[in-house]
Amino acid sequence: MNATQEKLKAQVKQALIAAFGADLAEADPILVPASNPKFGDYQANVALSLSKKLGKQPRAIASAIVDQLDVSEICEPPEIAGPGFINLKLKTAYLEAQLNEIQADPRLGVLAAKTPKREIVDFSSPNIAKEMHVGHLRSTIIGDSIARILEFQGHDVLRLNHVGDWGTQFGMLIADLREVYPDALTTANALDIGDLVSFYRKAKLRFDTDETFQETARQEVVALQAGAEDTLHAWKLLCEQSRREFQIIYDLLDVQIIERGESFYNPLLSGVVEDLEKSGLLVENQGAKCVFLEGFTNREGEPLPLIVQKSDGGYNYATTDLASLRYRIQQDQAKRIIYVTDAGQGNHFAQFFQVAGKAGWIPDDVELVHVPFGLVLGEDGKKFKTRSGDTVRLRDLLDEAIARTDADLKTRLQEEERQETEEFINEVARVVGISAVKYADLSQNRTSNYIFSYDKMLDLKGNTAPYMLYAYARIQGISRKGDINFKELGNNAVLLQHETELALAKYLLQLDEVISSVEQDLLPNRLCEYLYELSKKFNQFYDRNQGVQVLEAEEPQRTSRLVLCDLTARTLKLGLSLLGIQVLERM
Ligand code: ARG
């Protein structure tokens, strides 16, 4: 709900009390956006809901409310329609004043959070020695956007990369490499990540089939956890190797994140088990220590346990998450902890949240949120793979997006007979290619699966990054063509007459509402939809036939329309930046 709607709601409430007494102080005015713009901007439906209680006709109730309602500063005189709706239409002068106000505001009317909080966004979080896959790409893109939005709202955000850098995988890998390629464990850069991944695969295969190897691998894990020097050194080398590869992706995507992997919490794991024991929740089950869960059962309908210490004494993913949760609450003082992973991990989060809650580790003012997302599918609707059936390397995927943009751009330049420098072409290809991948991901409701299609995401028409970037560049083109400095248009110039001007103006004023909804629901696709709609509204306004003239118009309309252009461009730029997308002045 935006500030205007808030104000109107309060006023309808007041009128309601004035008309029918303080008994109705709790009644909801049911003030919603108008179902049809013909009737105005908002409608209050309260009269219909009170009919029974007051024993009166809804129209009579509506008219008693309207008699007491003073919204003259904001709206035209209210009208009663149909069975008893109260229609409210914003005054043009009010809209003009609001736009004049946001013109001078770098935040474009978006209010920062009233009570800034410490929030943690746990995202990206790939696993060392394994390939970073498209699931991690989604987590990286969605998590980064959520973090940007929370930061913009003034929250104190800690961006954490909970990398999988501990546990059995290292036992296997180190045990195997000791035999087949010992140099990799002592020399930096002896392996590249591709090799590392294939060594890991082989090691895993051995682990699954060879019992002696299994035992050796286990001993390596024990050595690692006990801090044996040469194992630890080997582990560090392997981590660095992966880290360098991950960093290339983060740089390409312009993502900032602090690595605090699973190994960080190693010293805290035994404390988790001890404290669960003390709180009486711990149960021994076939040698493993676990906590029984409510609402999770196996096929036979028996309650499922969450294992926190395996029978061999080892800890697992859940133990680490319990330890990190406590650390984040106690040391980091986080008030909201947001975990961005694929929907497949939903149970894991629900389970350890439940155990932490039962153990009394979650204070009332701390909120835990799992932000799940769906799968990335290939155009055949199956799991996203390369033509040869391998998993797609993220670097290749991003490079491909850039290469395709580059080719499209060169064709377009030729068609338009434009000469551009190599530097310009590279910059546009990079920005558009990366933005297209990000936007294609963010514009879907994250909970659904989406189909990865270069053709779709690079289309200049439709709900895509290129479309949005093009709208922005087009507006900058107006300023170049008219030799206009948008920053020097003067204030109080907005004058709304044409229907497309009013529609654009009202839309520009909704940014605040959209951003605060994403701040709560953590659904960046709402911001994408808003920006897409805004671009369309702008294109209608700027349309030769349906819309108005801008540069060719007479004053005072000309300046007013230029202000609308500037506000649209600034809104696009701000909104896109919150999605991690950079704009281009020309493309
Ligand atoms: N490393 C995990 C994976 O690749 C994701 C970790 C998510 N964060 C967490 N605190 N569990 O699936």
Residues whose N, C-alpha, C, O or C-beta is under 5 A from the ligand:
A	BS01	LIG	D122 S125 P126 N127 H162 G164 T341
